[in-house]
């Protein structure tokens, strides 16, 4: 049985193929970007990146409706403490979170536990409408 490319399982299968090809010859960060680009292409979408400077004193950063269209969220800045990046439960999709800030970020929905992304790390996360979870666990 072949999994259709138009399902989440099909997109994950394509992503896993990309991981195998990229990890053998490249860094994991580059592999994540290649995976996301392939998934976006399957969805017929557009690769869009949004950058957010966490600044000082931010407990929560809430993405706007326009920013939620992005496939990559790049976080920068020093900040004072760990913070939350709040997504919308109404937008179910994959996000590549590139945390170049000096603090750990928890990517979550307003009423969920979310997933922590340490400083200088990237994570491919799935917003499923209930929580934000790792898209690939190995």
Secondary structure by P-SEA (a helix, b strand, c coil): cccccccaaaaaaaaaaaaaaccccccaaaaaaaaaaaaaaaacccbbbbbbcccccccbbbbccccccccbbbbbcccccbbbbcccccccccccccccccbbbbbcccccbbbbbccccccccccccccccccccc
